[in-house]
Amino acid sequence: MTMVNRNQTAIPSVPNSVSADVRNFLLALRNSVVVLQGGGNQNAALDRAVTLREVKEGKLQLAASSVGKAIQELKKNGDDSVKGLGEDPDKTKRIVEAPTAPTQFNVDVGLTTATLTWDYPAYRGHAFTEVYRQATALTADGRPVNGPSFAAANHIRGYAVGSAYTDSVDYYTGYYYWIRHVNEDGAIGPLSSTDGVFVKSSRTIKDELREQNLSYIEPVDKVPSKGTTGQIVYDTVNQRLLSWDGSKFAPLTGSIADGSVGIASFAKNITPVQLVSGVPSSRQASDVVMDTTSGKLYRWDGHGYTAAVNAPDVIGQLTTGQIAAGAIGTSQLAAGAITTDKLAIGSGVNLLPNPILANRAAGWFTDDGTKGSWVVNREYLTKSPNNWQPKDALPTECVVKMTLTGSGPTNFWCDAAAINVNVTPGEWYMLSGYYRGYQSTCQMLVERYAENHASYQELIAETQLAGDVGSGNPSGSFVNGFRNAPRYFVKFCAPDTGCVSIRVRMLYAAQSGAHMFFGRPQLEKCSEHATQPGAWSNGGVTEIHGGSIIADTITTGKIVAGVIGARELAAGSITAEKVRAGAITADKMAVSKLSAVSSNLGDITGGSLNINNRFKVASDGTLTMRSSTSNVGMVVTNESIIVYDEAGRVRVRIGKLK
C-alpha cells in the first residue's frame, strides 16, 4: 500500500501536570491516534487507517497474486467454499501421474473435416488432451508454403476428453496437428512430435476441372444473365444446351445435311455411332451402334452387340435400383466429393456447450414449470458398472435423472434440463438426445425466443414422446446406460430472431416415483433434406464446457470484461484476499452499515461521523468523545484538546488555551 502524506498536525505529548488517571487515558488515546495516522511503530504502513477518499480514488491496492495462493491454501485446509475445483472427492485414493507422450496419433482428412485419433493414455489421473493446429497455404503442386512451427500453432477451442477429435477444415489447405495430454493437476505432457502430423484437404470439383483446363456443363432452371467465354449450361426447363456468345446465353445451333457425312468422311481411327434398325447379328462398320427401334446404344464385345455396360465405365444416370446393396463404400468416394448439403444426415459437429452434461450439467439450467405440489429431485449420474447407471459414459460425463415424489397434477410440465442457444436465421438444424420416461412421458422441445432471449414467442419443433405410460414410446431402456437407450431427434429451421431455447421436458406422471433419464444432447447443422442425425459427438464443439476445464487454468486475461456478475458468483466465494486493490470503489458498494465493508473502518474522509452519540467527528474535523450518562469526555480540534469532568467543567486543555 502506498503511503499518502496528509499534512496532519502532530499530536503533542501528554503533559506531566495532569493527574495519573487522566494521563494514562490521554497516553492511550494519543498512541491510538498516532497509529491511525500512520506512525508510532515499525508496522505503520500496515496498521494505519484507510480513508474513504483513498478507497474512492483507487489508492487502496491489494495484491492480485495472492488470490490463487489463497484458493490453494483454503483447499488444503478443507474449506468448503472452494469445493468442486477438480479434486477427487476420495482424496485417499487419488493418484495423479505425470502425463506421457501421445501414441498412435493419426489425422485423416475427408470432405471438410479432419478426424484426429490417438491411443487413450494409460497414466493415472488423465484429464483431457489439448489439440493444436497450424494452417498453411499450398503451392500449385500441393506442397505446403510454410513449414511446421508449434509456436505458430493455434490452440483449437475445445478439449478432447476421449481419444478422438473432429476439426473443420477449408478446401485445398495444409494443416499441421499436435496433441499433448494434461492430467488432473494441470500438468502438461510432451507434444506428440516436434514437426506434428501434416495433412492437406482437396480442391473443390470446380477447381479440379479448372486445373485440368476442363469445363463442365451446369444444369440451370433459369438462364443466367451473365457468363464467361466458352461457358455452357443446360436449360432443364426447355431441355437444351446454351453457350455464352459474349452478351448472352444462346442455343447451340447448326445443322448437317442428311447423307452429307458418311463413315468414310471421318479421319482414320475415328468411327461414328452407326444408326441401325434392330440389333445386328454381325459386326458392322462401327463397333458402336444406335438401335432406333429400342433407343439403346449397343457395342461390339468381340462376340456380338450388347447394351450391357461394365461398372467402371458408368458415369452418372444411375438410380438406387441399379446399385447393389453395399456396393459403395468409403474407398469408392473421392475426398471432397460429398458435401453436407448432399447428406441425408446432420453434419455431426455438435454445437451445444457441455454436451456431456459434466459438473452437474454446468451451463444448462432447470425449470420446474407447472409442477404444482410435486417434489422434484434431479440427480447427475456418473459412470458406474451398476444397473441404471451410465456404464458406458465418458470419464466426466453425467446423465440427468429427474424424479417426482409426493402428489401433484397428472398433466403438467417440468424441465430436467434446458439451455438457450444462438442459431443462424434460415439455417436448418437437427436436435437429438437420449431420453426415456418411467411411469412418465418426456420429450425435447425447441422454442422460439425474441432477440437476446428476452421472451418466449412460440414452439418451433418437438421430438417424439418417450415413456411407458400415456402416449409415450416404450422402446429402449437406460438399465445399461446408453447401450440400449433410445435416441430421438427433430429437424427445424432457425427463426429470424436467431434465438432458441432447447428444453428436455417431463409432461405426464402416473404416480409418485415417476422419473426420467436424459443424456448426450446434440445440435448440428443439416440440409433441409436430412432425415437422420449424425453420430453423437463430443468433439468439434464451439464452446468449452465445465467438464473440460481444469481448476486454476483460466486466468483473468481469458475472461471478457463484464461477463461475470453477481448472479454467476457463489455466496461467500469472494474474500478480501481475492479482491484486487482499487477494484472496488465507493460507487460500487451498496451497504446499510459500514461494518459490512470492514470491522476496522480506518480513516473516514468527507461528511461527518456519529457512533451512538459517543464518538463524533464533525465535518470540520472536530472530534468529540462522551460518556453515555454524563458529560465526561474530550473534544479534539485542530488547535487543542479539552477534557471535561462529570459536571461538564474543563479539567484539561492542551494546545491553544483561548
C-alpha positions as CSV (number, residue, x, y, z in Angstrom):
1,M,0.0,0.0,0.0
2,T,1.4,3.4,-0.9
3,M,1.5,5.9,2.0
4,V,-0.1,9.3,1.5
5,N,1.1,12.4,3.2
6,R,-2.0,14.0,4.7
7,N,-0.1,17.0,6.2
8,Q,-1.7,16.4,9.6
9,T,-0.8,18.3,12.7
10,A,1.3,16.2,15.1
11,I,-0.3,15.1,18.3
12,P,1.6,16.9,21.2
13,S,2.9,14.9,24.1
14,V,0.8,14.5,27.3
15,P,1.8,17.0,29.9
16,N,3.1,15.7,33.3
17,S,0.9,18.2,35.2
18,V,-2.3,16.2,34.8
19,S,-3.4,13.5,37.2
20,A,-2.2,10.0,36.7
21,D,-5.6,8.6,35.6
22,V,-6.1,11.4,33.1
23,R,-2.5,11.0,31.9
24,N,-2.9,7.2,31.3
25,F,-6.1,7.9,29.4
26,L,-4.5,10.6,27.3
27,L,-1.4,8.4,26.6
28,A,-3.6,5.5,25.4
29,L,-5.7,7.9,23.2
30,R,-2.6,9.6,21.8
31,N,-1.0,6.3,20.9
32,S,-4.1,5.1,19.1
33,V,-4.4,8.3,17.1
34,V,-0.8,8.3,16.1
35,V,-1.1,4.7,14.9
36,L,-4.2,5.5,12.9
37,Q,-2.2,8.4,11.3
38,G,0.5,6.0,10.2
39,G,3.2,6.3,12.8
40,G,4.2,5.0,16.2
41,N,5.6,1.6,15.2
42,Q,7.6,-0.2,12.6
43,N,4.4,-1.7,11.0
44,A,2.8,1.7,10.5
45,A,2.2,1.1,6.8
46,L,0.0,-1.9,7.7
47,D,-1.7,-0.5,10.8
48,R,-2.6,2.9,9.7
49,A,-6.3,3.7,8.8
50,V,-7.6,4.0,5.3
51,T,-9.9,6.9,4.4
52,L,-13.0,6.7,2.2
53,R,-11.2,9.2,-0.2
54,E,-8.4,6.7,-0.6
55,V,-10.9,3.9,-1.4
56,K,-12.8,6.1,-3.8
57,E,-9.7,7.4,-5.6
58,G,-8.3,3.9,-6.0
59,K,-5.3,4.4,-3.7
60,L,-6.0,1.2,-1.9
61,Q,-4.1,-1.5,-3.7
62,L,-4.4,-5.3,-2.9
63,A,-2.0,-7.8,-4.4
64,A,-3.9,-9.9,-7.0
65,S,-1.2,-12.5,-7.0
66,S,-2.4,-13.7,-3.6
67,V,-5.8,-14.9,-5.0
68,G,-4.6,-18.2,-6.5
69,K,-2.4,-18.9,-3.5
70,A,-5.3,-18.2,-1.1
71,I,-7.5,-20.6,-3.0
72,Q,-4.9,-23.4,-2.8
73,E,-4.4,-22.8,1.0
74,L,-8.2,-22.9,1.5
75,K,-8.4,-26.2,-0.4
76,K,-5.6,-27.7,1.7
77,N,-7.4,-26.7,4.8
78,G,-10.6,-28.3,3.6
79,D,-12.6,-25.1,3.2
80,D,-16.0,-26.0,1.7
81,S,-16.2,-22.6,-0.1
82,V,-13.7,-23.9,-2.7
83,K,-15.1,-27.4,-3.2
84,G,-15.7,-28.6,-6.7
85,L,-12.5,-27.2,-8.2
86,G,-11.3,-30.5,-9.7
87,E,-10.3,-32.5,-6.6
88,D,-11.1,-36.2,-6.3
89,P,-13.7,-36.4,-3.5
90,D,-12.0,-39.5,-2.2
91,K,-8.6,-38.0,-1.5
92,T,-7.2,-41.2,0.0
93,K,-7.4,-42.9,-3.4
94,R,-6.4,-40.0,-5.7
95,I,-3.3,-40.8,-7.6
96,V,-2.2,-38.5,-10.4
97,E,0.8,-39.4,-12.6
98,A,2.8,-37.2,-14.9
99,P,1.3,-37.1,-18.5
100,T,3.0,-39.3,-21.0
101,A,3.7,-38.6,-24.7
102,P,0.8,-39.4,-27.0
103,T,1.0,-42.6,-29.1
104,Q,-0.6,-43.7,-32.4
105,F,-1.5,-40.1,-33.3
106,N,-3.2,-40.1,-36.8
107,V,-5.1,-37.5,-38.8
108,D,-7.5,-38.4,-41.6
109,V,-9.0,-35.8,-43.9
110,G,-12.3,-36.3,-45.6
111,L,-14.8,-33.8,-47.1
112,T,-14.5,-30.7,-45.0
113,T,-13.4,-32.3,-41.7
114,A,-10.2,-33.8,-40.2
115,T,-10.5,-36.7,-37.8
116,L,-7.8,-36.9,-35.1
117,T,-7.3,-40.2,-33.3
118,W,-4.8,-41.5,-30.7
119,D,-4.4,-44.1,-28.1
120,Y,-6.1,-43.3,-24.8
121,P,-3.3,-42.5,-22.3
122,A,-2.6,-45.2,-19.7
123,Y,-1.2,-43.0,-16.9
124,R,-3.5,-42.4,-13.9
125,G,-5.1,-39.0,-13.4
126,H,-5.6,-38.1,-17.1
127,A,-7.9,-35.1,-17.5
128,F,-8.0,-34.2,-21.2
129,T,-6.0,-33.8,-24.4
130,E,-5.1,-30.4,-25.9
131,V,-5.2,-30.1,-29.7
132,Y,-3.1,-27.6,-31.6
133,R,-3.3,-26.7,-35.3
134,Q,-1.2,-24.7,-37.7
135,A,-2.7,-23.8,-41.1
136,T,-0.6,-23.1,-44.2
137,A,-1.4,-22.3,-47.8
138,L,-0.4,-24.9,-50.6
139,T,1.5,-24.3,-53.7
140,A,0.1,-25.2,-57.2
141,D,1.6,-28.7,-56.9
142,G,0.2,-29.3,-53.4
143,R,3.3,-28.6,-51.3
144,P,3.0,-26.5,-48.0
145,V,4.1,-22.9,-48.2
146,N,5.2,-22.8,-44.6
147,G,7.0,-25.5,-42.6
148,P,5.8,-26.8,-39.2
149,S,6.1,-24.4,-36.3
150,F,4.4,-25.2,-33.0
151,A,5.0,-21.6,-31.9
152,A,2.7,-20.5,-34.8
153,A,0.0,-23.1,-34.0
154,N,-3.3,-22.2,-32.5
155,H,-5.0,-24.0,-29.6
156,I,-8.2,-25.2,-31.1
157,R,-11.2,-24.3,-29.0
158,G,-12.5,-27.4,-27.1
159,Y,-10.7,-30.1,-25.2
160,A,-10.8,-33.8,-26.1
161,V,-11.7,-35.9,-23.1
162,G,-11.6,-39.2,-25.1
163,S,-9.2,-40.4,-27.8
164,A,-10.7,-38.6,-30.9
165,Y,-11.4,-35.1,-32.1
166,T,-13.1,-33.8,-35.2
167,D,-12.0,-30.5,-36.8
168,S,-13.4,-28.4,-39.6
169,V,-11.0,-27.6,-42.5
170,D,-11.1,-25.5,-45.6
171,Y,-10.6,-26.7,-49.2
172,Y,-7.1,-27.0,-50.5
173,T,-5.3,-26.0,-47.3
174,G,-2.4,-27.7,-45.4
175,Y,-2.6,-28.3,-41.7
176,Y,0.0,-29.4,-39.1
177,Y,-1.5,-31.0,-35.9
178,W,0.0,-31.6,-32.5
179,I,-1.6,-33.0,-29.3
180,R,-0.5,-33.3,-25.7
181,H,-2.1,-34.7,-22.6
182,V,-2.9,-32.8,-19.4
183,N,-3.5,-34.5,-16.0
184,E,-6.0,-33.6,-13.2
185,D,-3.4,-31.3,-11.6
186,G,-2.9,-29.3,-14.7
187,A,0.5,-30.7,-15.5
188,I,1.1,-30.7,-19.3
189,G,2.8,-33.6,-21.0
190,P,5.2,-33.7,-24.0
191,L,4.0,-33.0,-27.6
192,S,3.1,-35.8,-29.9
193,S,6.1,-34.9,-32.1
194,T,8.3,-31.9,-33.0
195,D,7.0,-31.3,-36.5
196,G,3.4,-32.5,-35.9
197,V,1.3,-34.5,-38.4
198,F,0.8,-32.8,-41.8
199,V,-2.3,-33.3,-43.9
200,K,-3.9,-31.4,-46.7
201,S,-7.5,-31.0,-47.9
202,S,-8.6,-31.5,-51.5
203,R,-9.8,-28.9,-54.1
204,T,-13.4,-28.4,-55.0
205,I,-14.7,-30.2,-58.1
206,K,-14.7,-26.9,-60.0
207,D,-11.1,-26.2,-59.1
208,E,-10.0,-29.8,-60.1
209,L,-11.6,-29.3,-63.5
210,R,-10.1,-25.8,-63.9
211,E,-6.7,-27.3,-63.1
212,Q,-7.1,-29.8,-66.0
213,N,-8.2,-27.0,-68.3
214,L,-11.7,-28.6,-68.4
215,S,-15.1,-27.1,-68.0
216,Y,-18.4,-28.6,-67.0
217,I,-22.0,-28.2,-68.2
218,E,-24.0,-26.7,-65.4
219,P,-27.7,-27.6,-65.2
220,V,-29.9,-24.5,-64.6
221,D,-33.7,-24.0,-64.2
222,K,-33.3,-20.3,-65.1
223,V,-31.0,-19.0,-67.8
224,P,-28.4,-16.7,-66.2
225,S,-27.8,-13.2,-67.4
226,K,-24.0,-13.3,-67.1
227,G,-21.4,-15.8,-68.2
228,T,-17.8,-16.3,-69.3
229,T,-16.3,-17.2,-72.7
230,G,-16.8,-20.9,-73.5
231,Q,-19.3,-21.5,-70.7
232,I,-22.1,-24.0,-71.5
233,V,-25.2,-24.5,-69.4
234,Y,-28.1,-26.9,-69.8
235,D,-31.6,-25.4,-69.6
236,T,-33.5,-28.1,-67.7
237,V,-36.9,-26.4,-68.4
238,N,-36.6,-26.3,-72.2
239,Q,-34.1,-29.2,-72.3
240,R,-31.5,-27.6,-74.4
241,L,-27.8,-26.6,-74.4
242,L,-26.9,-22.9,-74.3
243,S,-23.4,-21.3,-74.8
244,W,-22.2,-17.8,-73.9
245,D,-21.8,-15.8,-77.0
246,G,-20.3,-12.7,-75.3
247,S,-23.5,-11.0,-74.5
248,K,-26.0,-13.7,-73.6
249,F,-26.6,-17.5,-73.4
250,A,-27.8,-18.6,-76.8
251,P,-28.8,-22.1,-78.0
252,L,-26.2,-24.2,-79.7
253,T,-27.2,-24.3,-83.3
254,G,-26.0,-25.7,-86.6
255,S,-27.2,-28.5,-89.0
256,I,-25.7,-31.0,-91.3
257,A,-27.5,-32.1,-94.5
258,D,-28.8,-35.6,-94.4
259,G,-26.3,-38.1,-96.0
260,S,-23.6,-35.5,-96.5
261,V,-21.3,-37.1,-94.0
262,G,-20.6,-40.8,-94.2
263,I,-18.4,-43.2,-92.2
264,A,-15.7,-42.7,-94.9
265,S,-15.7,-38.9,-94.2
266,F,-14.2,-39.4,-90.7
267,A,-10.4,-39.4,-90.2
268,K,-8.5,-42.6,-89.5
269,N,-9.2,-44.2,-86.1
270,I,-12.4,-42.2,-85.7
271,T,-15.6,-44.1,-86.1
272,P,-19.0,-42.6,-85.5
273,V,-22.0,-44.2,-83.9
274,Q,-23.9,-46.0,-86.7
275,L,-27.7,-45.9,-86.8
276,V,-29.4,-49.3,-87.2
277,S,-33.0,-50.6,-87.1
278,G,-32.8,-53.6,-85.0
279,V,-29.7,-55.1,-83.3
280,P,-27.4,-56.5,-86.0
281,S,-26.2,-60.1,-85.6
282,S,-22.8,-59.5,-87.2
283,R,-20.1,-56.8,-86.8
284,Q,-20.8,-53.6,-88.7
285,A,-18.6,-50.7,-89.9
286,S,-18.9,-49.2,-86.4
287,D,-18.3,-51.0,-83.2
288,V,-21.0,-48.8,-81.5
289,V,-24.5,-48.7,-83.0
290,M,-27.7,-47.0,-82.1
291,D,-30.8,-49.1,-82.4
292,T,-33.5,-46.6,-83.4
293,T,-36.2,-49.1,-82.5
294,S,-35.3,-49.5,-78.8
295,G,-33.5,-46.2,-78.5
296,K,-30.5,-48.0,-76.9
297,L,-26.7,-48.0,-77.7
298,Y,-25.0,-51.3,-78.4
299,R,-21.3,-52.0,-78.5
300,W,-19.4,-54.9,-80.1
301,D,-17.8,-57.1,-77.4
302,G,-16.0,-59.5,-79.8
303,H,-18.9,-61.9,-80.0
304,G,-21.9,-59.7,-80.6
305,Y,-23.5,-56.4,-79.9
306,T,-24.6,-55.8,-76.3
307,A,-26.2,-53.0,-74.4
308,A,-24.6,-54.0,-71.1
309,V,-22.0,-51.6,-69.7
310,N,-19.2,-52.5,-67.4
311,A,-19.4,-50.9,-64.0
312,P,-16.0,-49.0,-64.4
313,D,-17.4,-47.3,-67.5
314,V,-20.6,-45.9,-65.9
315,I,-20.6,-42.2,-65.1
316,G,-23.9,-40.7,-63.8
317,Q,-27.5,-41.6,-64.6
318,L,-27.6,-44.4,-62.1
319,T,-30.6,-44.8,-59.7
320,T,-30.7,-46.7,-56.5
321,G,-32.3,-49.6,-58.3
322,Q,-29.1,-50.1,-60.4
323,I,-26.7,-50.1,-57.4
324,A,-26.3,-53.3,-55.4
325,A,-26.6,-53.0,-51.7
326,G,-23.3,-52.4,-50.0
327,A,-21.6,-51.8,-53.3
328,I,-20.4,-48.3,-52.4
329,G,-18.0,-47.9,-49.5
330,T,-15.6,-45.2,-48.3
331,S,-12.9,-46.4,-50.8
332,Q,-15.3,-45.5,-53.7
333,L,-15.7,-42.0,-52.5
334,A,-13.2,-39.3,-53.5
335,A,-12.1,-36.8,-50.8
336,G,-14.3,-33.7,-51.0
337,A,-16.8,-35.3,-53.4
338,I,-19.7,-35.2,-51.0
339,T,-20.7,-32.0,-49.2
340,T,-23.1,-31.7,-46.2
341,D,-26.0,-30.5,-48.4
342,K,-25.9,-33.9,-50.2
343,L,-26.2,-35.9,-47.0
344,A,-29.4,-37.2,-45.5
345,I,-28.0,-36.9,-42.0
346,G,-26.7,-34.0,-39.9
347,S,-23.2,-32.6,-40.1
348,G,-22.1,-34.5,-37.0
349,V,-20.5,-31.3,-35.4
350,N,-22.1,-30.8,-32.0
351,L,-22.9,-27.1,-31.5
352,L,-24.1,-27.4,-27.9
353,P,-21.9,-26.4,-25.0
354,N,-21.1,-29.2,-22.5
355,P,-22.9,-32.0,-24.4
356,I,-21.7,-34.5,-21.8
357,L,-23.5,-32.6,-19.0
358,A,-20.4,-32.6,-16.9
359,N,-20.2,-30.9,-13.5
360,R,-23.9,-31.4,-12.9
361,A,-24.8,-30.0,-16.3
362,A,-22.8,-26.9,-16.0
363,G,-24.0,-24.2,-18.4
364,W,-27.5,-25.7,-18.5
365,F,-30.4,-24.6,-16.3
366,T,-33.7,-26.1,-15.0
367,D,-37.3,-25.0,-14.9
368,D,-40.0,-26.5,-12.6
369,G,-42.7,-25.1,-14.8
370,T,-46.2,-26.1,-13.7
371,K,-45.2,-29.0,-11.4
372,G,-47.7,-27.9,-8.7
373,S,-47.1,-29.8,-5.4
374,W,-44.8,-32.4,-6.9
375,V,-41.4,-32.6,-5.2
376,V,-38.7,-32.6,-7.9
377,N,-35.3,-34.2,-7.4
378,R,-32.6,-34.1,-10.0
379,E,-29.6,-36.4,-9.9
380,Y,-26.5,-36.3,-12.0
381,L,-25.3,-39.9,-12.5
382,T,-21.7,-40.6,-13.5
383,K,-20.0,-43.6,-14.9
384,S,-20.6,-46.8,-12.9
385,P,-20.8,-50.6,-13.5
386,N,-24.2,-50.8,-11.7
387,N,-27.5,-51.2,-13.5
388,W,-29.4,-48.0,-14.1
389,Q,-26.1,-46.1,-14.2
390,P,-24.3,-44.8,-17.3
391,K,-21.9,-47.8,-17.7
392,D,-20.5,-46.5,-21.0
393,A,-20.3,-42.8,-20.1
394,L,-17.1,-40.7,-20.6
395,P,-14.9,-40.1,-17.5
396,T,-16.7,-36.8,-16.5
397,E,-20.0,-37.3,-18.3
398,C,-23.3,-37.1,-16.4
399,V,-26.8,-38.5,-17.1
400,V,-29.6,-36.4,-15.7
401,K,-32.2,-38.4,-13.7
402,M,-35.3,-36.4,-12.6
403,T,-37.7,-38.0,-10.1
404,L,-41.1,-36.7,-8.9
405,T,-42.4,-37.7,-5.4
406,G,-45.4,-36.9,-3.4
407,S,-48.5,-35.9,-5.4
408,G,-49.4,-33.4,-8.0
409,P,-51.2,-32.8,-11.3
410,T,-51.1,-35.7,-13.8
411,N,-50.6,-33.3,-16.8
412,F,-48.0,-30.6,-16.2
413,W,-44.6,-29.7,-17.5
414,C,-41.2,-29.7,-15.7
415,D,-37.8,-29.3,-17.4
416,A,-35.0,-31.7,-16.4
417,A,-32.5,-29.5,-18.3
418,A,-32.7,-26.5,-20.6
419,I,-30.3,-24.2,-22.5
420,N,-30.5,-21.1,-24.6
421,V,-28.7,-21.2,-27.9
422,N,-28.0,-18.7,-30.7
423,V,-28.6,-20.0,-34.2
424,T,-28.2,-18.7,-37.8
425,P,-31.6,-17.5,-39.1
426,G,-32.9,-19.5,-42.0
427,E,-30.4,-22.4,-41.5
428,W,-31.6,-26.0,-40.9
429,Y,-30.6,-27.8,-37.7
430,M,-31.1,-31.3,-36.2
431,L,-31.6,-31.7,-32.5
432,S,-31.2,-35.1,-30.9
433,G,-30.8,-36.7,-27.5
434,Y,-31.1,-39.9,-25.4
435,Y,-34.1,-39.9,-23.1
436,R,-36.9,-42.1,-21.7
437,G,-39.6,-41.8,-19.0
438,Y,-40.6,-44.4,-16.4
439,Q,-44.2,-44.0,-15.2
440,S,-43.9,-40.8,-17.1
441,T,-43.6,-39.4,-20.6
442,C,-40.9,-36.9,-21.8
443,Q,-39.6,-35.2,-24.9
444,M,-37.3,-32.5,-26.2
445,L,-38.6,-29.2,-27.5
446,V,-37.3,-26.2,-29.5
447,E,-38.8,-22.9,-28.5
448,R,-38.5,-19.6,-30.4
449,Y,-37.4,-16.6,-28.3
450,A,-37.1,-12.9,-29.0
451,E,-33.7,-11.4,-29.7
452,N,-31.3,-11.8,-26.8
453,H,-33.6,-14.4,-25.4
454,A,-35.7,-11.6,-23.9
455,S,-39.1,-13.5,-24.0
456,Y,-40.7,-16.7,-25.2
457,Q,-42.6,-16.5,-28.5
458,E,-43.7,-19.9,-29.8
459,L,-43.0,-23.7,-30.0
460,I,-40.9,-24.5,-33.2
461,A,-40.4,-28.2,-33.0
462,E,-40.7,-31.2,-30.7
463,T,-39.4,-34.7,-30.6
464,Q,-41.4,-37.9,-30.0
465,L,-42.8,-38.6,-26.6
466,A,-41.0,-41.4,-24.8
467,G,-42.1,-43.4,-21.8
468,D,-44.1,-46.4,-20.6
469,V,-47.4,-44.6,-19.8
470,G,-49.8,-42.4,-21.8
471,S,-48.8,-41.9,-25.4
472,G,-45.1,-42.3,-24.9
473,N,-42.9,-44.7,-26.9
474,P,-41.9,-47.5,-24.5
475,S,-38.9,-48.8,-26.6
476,G,-35.4,-48.8,-25.3
477,S,-34.0,-48.7,-21.7
478,F,-31.4,-46.9,-19.6
479,V,-30.7,-50.0,-17.5
480,N,-27.3,-50.4,-19.1
481,G,-26.6,-46.7,-19.8
482,F,-26.5,-45.5,-23.5
483,R,-26.1,-49.0,-24.9
484,N,-29.8,-49.7,-25.3
485,A,-31.1,-46.2,-24.6
486,P,-33.5,-44.7,-27.2
487,R,-32.4,-41.7,-29.2
488,Y,-34.9,-39.2,-30.6
489,F,-34.5,-36.3,-33.0
490,V,-36.2,-33.5,-34.8
491,K,-35.3,-31.1,-37.6
492,F,-36.1,-27.4,-37.6
493,C,-35.4,-24.2,-39.4
494,A,-33.8,-21.4,-37.3
495,P,-36.1,-18.4,-36.7
496,D,-35.3,-14.9,-37.8
497,T,-34.6,-13.8,-34.2
498,G,-31.6,-16.2,-34.1
499,C,-32.5,-17.3,-30.6
500,V,-34.0,-20.7,-29.5
501,S,-34.3,-22.4,-26.1
502,I,-33.9,-26.2,-26.0
503,R,-35.9,-28.0,-23.3
504,V,-35.9,-31.6,-22.0
505,R,-39.3,-31.9,-20.5
506,M,-41.5,-34.3,-18.5
507,L,-45.2,-33.8,-19.3
508,Y,-47.0,-36.6,-17.6
509,A,-46.5,-38.5,-14.3
510,A,-48.6,-41.5,-13.4
511,Q,-47.6,-41.8,-9.7
512,S,-45.1,-40.9,-7.0
513,G,-41.7,-42.0,-8.0
514,A,-42.2,-41.3,-11.7
515,H,-38.8,-40.5,-13.2
516,M,-36.9,-39.9,-16.5
517,F,-33.3,-40.2,-17.8
518,F,-31.6,-37.8,-20.2
519,G,-28.1,-37.6,-21.7
520,R,-25.9,-36.8,-24.8
521,P,-27.8,-34.0,-26.4
522,Q,-26.6,-32.8,-29.9
523,L,-27.4,-29.8,-32.0
524,E,-26.0,-29.9,-35.5
525,K,-26.4,-28.1,-38.8
526,C,-28.0,-30.1,-41.6
527,S,-29.7,-29.7,-45.0
528,E,-33.4,-29.3,-45.4
529,H,-33.4,-32.9,-46.9
530,A,-31.7,-34.5,-43.9
531,T,-33.7,-37.4,-42.4
532,Q,-31.3,-38.6,-39.6
533,P,-29.0,-37.0,-37.1
534,G,-25.2,-37.5,-37.3
535,A,-23.4,-39.8,-34.8
536,W,-23.3,-38.1,-31.4
537,S,-20.0,-36.2,-30.9
538,N,-18.3,-34.5,-28.0
539,G,-15.7,-33.1,-30.4
540,G,-15.9,-30.0,-32.5
541,V,-18.0,-28.0,-30.0
542,T,-17.8,-24.3,-30.3
543,E,-17.7,-23.6,-26.6
544,I,-15.7,-25.1,-23.7
545,H,-18.0,-26.6,-21.1
546,G,-17.3,-27.1,-17.4
547,G,-16.4,-30.7,-17.6
548,S,-13.4,-29.8,-19.8
549,I,-11.8,-27.1,-17.7
550,I,-9.1,-27.9,-15.1
551,A,-9.0,-25.9,-11.9
552,D,-6.8,-22.8,-12.0
553,T,-6.3,-22.9,-15.8
554,I,-8.4,-19.8,-16.6
555,T,-6.8,-16.5,-15.7
556,T,-8.4,-13.1,-15.7
557,G,-7.0,-12.3,-19.1
558,K,-9.2,-15.0,-20.6
559,I,-12.4,-13.6,-19.3
560,V,-14.2,-10.8,-21.2
561,A,-14.9,-7.7,-19.1
562,G,-18.4,-7.6,-17.7
563,V,-19.1,-11.3,-18.3
564,I,-19.2,-12.3,-14.6
565,G,-21.8,-10.6,-12.5
566,A,-23.3,-11.2,-9.1
567,R,-25.6,-14.0,-10.4
568,E,-22.5,-16.0,-11.5
569,L,-20.7,-15.8,-8.1
570,A,-21.3,-18.4,-5.4
571,A,-22.2,-17.0,-2.0
572,G,-19.1,-16.4,0.1
573,S,-16.8,-17.2,-2.8
574,I,-15.1,-13.8,-2.8
575,T,-12.9,-12.8,0.2
576,A,-10.7,-9.8,0.8
577,E,-7.6,-11.7,-0.4
578,K,-9.3,-12.2,-3.8
579,V,-10.1,-8.6,-4.5
580,R,-7.5,-6.6,-6.4
581,A,-6.6,-3.3,-4.8
582,G,-8.7,-0.4,-6.1
583,A,-11.1,-2.8,-7.9
584,I,-14.0,-1.9,-5.7
585,T,-14.8,1.8,-5.5
586,A,-17.3,3.6,-3.3
587,D,-19.9,3.9,-6.2
588,K,-19.9,0.1,-6.5
589,M,-20.8,-0.5,-2.8
590,A,-24.4,-0.7,-1.6
591,V,-24.4,-1.5,2.2
592,S,-26.7,-0.4,5.1
593,K,-23.9,-0.4,7.6
594,L,-20.2,0.4,7.3
595,S,-19.4,-2.7,9.3
596,A,-20.5,-4.7,6.2
597,V,-17.4,-3.2,4.5
598,S,-14.9,-3.9,7.3
599,S,-14.8,-4.3,11.1
600,N,-11.9,-1.8,11.1
601,L,-13.2,1.2,9.2
602,G,-9.9,3.0,9.3
603,D,-9.8,6.7,8.3
604,I,-13.0,8.3,7.0
605,T,-12.8,11.4,4.8
606,G,-15.8,13.6,3.9
607,G,-19.0,14.4,5.7
608,S,-19.3,13.6,9.4
609,L,-19.4,10.6,11.6
610,N,-21.6,9.7,14.6
611,I,-21.2,6.5,16.6
612,N,-24.0,6.1,19.1
613,N,-23.6,9.8,20.2
614,R,-20.4,8.7,22.0
615,F,-17.9,9.2,19.2
616,K,-18.5,12.1,16.8
617,V,-16.4,13.6,14.1
618,A,-17.7,16.9,12.6
619,S,-17.2,18.0,9.0
620,D,-14.5,20.5,10.2
621,G,-12.5,17.7,11.8
622,T,-13.6,18.3,15.4
623,L,-13.5,15.0,17.4
624,T,-15.9,14.6,20.4
625,M,-15.9,11.6,22.8
626,R,-18.6,11.5,25.6
627,S,-19.8,9.1,28.2
628,S,-23.3,7.8,27.7
629,T,-24.5,9.0,31.1
630,S,-22.6,12.2,31.8
631,N,-20.6,15.0,30.3
632,V,-17.3,13.2,30.9
633,G,-15.4,13.2,27.7
634,M,-13.0,15.0,25.4
635,V,-13.1,17.4,22.5
636,V,-10.2,17.4,20.0
637,T,-9.9,20.2,17.4
638,N,-7.0,21.1,15.1
639,E,-5.9,23.6,17.7
640,S,-6.5,22.0,21.1
641,I,-7.6,19.0,23.2
642,I,-10.1,19.7,26.0
643,V,-11.1,17.1,28.7
644,Y,-14.4,17.6,30.7
645,D,-15.5,16.1,34.0
646,E,-18.9,14.9,35.2
647,A,-20.2,18.4,35.7
648,G,-19.1,19.5,32.2
649,R,-16.2,21.5,33.6
650,V,-12.9,21.8,31.7
651,R,-10.3,19.8,33.5
652,V,-7.6,19.7,30.9
653,R,-6.9,22.0,28.0
654,I,-3.9,21.3,25.7
655,G,-2.8,23.4,22.7
656,K,-4.4,26.8,22.1
657,L,-5.7,27.8,25.6
658,K,-8.1,30.6,24.5
